[in-house]
Amino acid sequence: MAKIAKWLMLSSFAVALVLWLGFGGRSEFVASAGPYSAVVQVSGWLALLGLVSATWLTISFFGALIRRTVARNAVRYGMKRGR
C-alpha cells in the first residue's frame, strides 16, 4: 500500500506541476477571477490528491515506527503487549 501511495503522490505532484507551469495554469489563475479552465482545476485536484497520499504516507510511517518501538520495548523490558 505504501508503494502505491508513494508513486501516486509523486506522479500527481509531477503532473500537477507540469499543468500548472507548463500549460498556463498559474498565469490563468493569477490573471482571472474565475471561472477557471480545466487546466487550473485538474492541477488543483491533482495537487490535493498528492497531499492526501503524502498524509497517508506520513501516518503509516509514524504508525509503523510506533509499533516497532512498542514491540522492541516489550522484548527489552519483559512486558506483554497491551498491559
C-alpha positions, 0 to 999 in steps of 0.5 A: 500500500505504501508503494502505491501511495508513494508513486501516486503522490509523486506522479500527481505532484509531477503532473500537477506541476507540469499543468500548472507551469507548463500549460498556463495554469498559474498565469490563468489563475493569477490573471482571472477571477474565475471561472477557471479552465480545466487546466487550473482545476485538474492541477488543483485536484491533482495537487490535493490528491498528492497531499492526501497520499503524502498524509497517508504516507506520513501516518503509516510511517509514524504508525509503523515506527510506533509499533516497532518501538512498542514491540522492541520495548516489550522484548527489552523490558519483559512486558506483554503487549497491551498491559 
